Amino acid sequence: MEREIIVVTAAFGADAVYQAGGQRYFIPIIAQSGADGVEIRRELLSSAIDDELIDLKSLIEEQGLFSYYSVPESLFTAPGTINPRLEHFQHEAALLNARAIKFALGAGTGSCATEHLAEQLAGCRIPLLIENDQTATGKIQPMLDYFNHHHPLPTVQGMTFDMANWLWVDESPNNAAKQLAPYVAYCHVKAAVKTDACWQAVSLDHSQGEWRSLLSMMPEGVPLGIEFPLEGRDIAERVHYYVGLLRAA
C-alpha cells in the first residue's frame, strides 16, 4: 500500500510563513510536489482564525489536497480532565474540513475509566491524534499508559509518532517504535543532531539515516508527514525532492 505524504507547514519555518503572508502561500507548492496533504498549524494562523481556515479549506481542496489540523495544546489539561477548548478546536477543524486534529497528550487520563472517557469525547466529529511532544508527558511510558489502557476509542484515531521528539526527552526512538508502533496512525518523519546546547532538527540528507529504520517499523500504509526543515533557494524543488524520497522509501 502506497503511503500518503503530508507536508507540515511548520517545516518551512515560522519566519518564512509570516514573510510569505501565511500558510496559504505554500499550498500550491505542496500540491505541485506530488504530496497528498498538508498539516495546517494553528500557531501559524493570523488573528482572524475562522476566516483564514475557511480560505485555506477552499485552496486546499482546489489544489486536490486533504488536511490535518495541529493544535499546540494538550488533550488533557489535568489528570482525567479534557481540554475545555476541545469543542472550539473541533469547530475550527470542521471549518478546515480536516481529517484529524493533532494534540499533545498532556496530563493523561489519571483514574478516568475508558467508558467515561469515551462519553466525554463522544461529541467529536473530527478524529483526534495524540503526539509525543518534547515534554515529560511525551515520553514512552505516559504514551504507553494511555494507549494500553484506552485504545481504541472511536474518536481517537491513534498516535502521531514523531521520530525525533523522543531525543528531546532522552528516550530511544527505536525503543519507542518497538513499543508504540501498533498504535501509530500518522508518522512525523524528522531527524535531529546534537549540538553543544541541545538537539536540532535537520533535513534527512543531513542525518545519519536513522529515519529509514524507524520508517520500516511503522504500520503499513501509515501517512507520513514531512516535518524536518525545508529550506533552500528553490523551496519548490526541495519539497518535490523530499516527497519523492519518502515515496520511494
Secondary structure, DSSP 8 states (H G I E B T S, - for coil): ----EEEEGGGG-HHHHHHTTSGGGGHHHHHHTT--EEEEEGGGS-S-HHHHHHHHHHHHHHTT-EEEEEEEEEEEEETTEE-TTHHHHHHHHHHHT-S-EEEEEET--TT--HHHHHHHHTT-SS-EEEE--SSGGGSHHHHHHHHHHH--BTTEEEEEEETTHHHHTT--HHHHHHHHGGGEEEEEE-EEEE-SSSEEEE-GGGS-SHHHHHHHTS-TT--EEE-S---SS-HHHHHHHHHHHHHH-
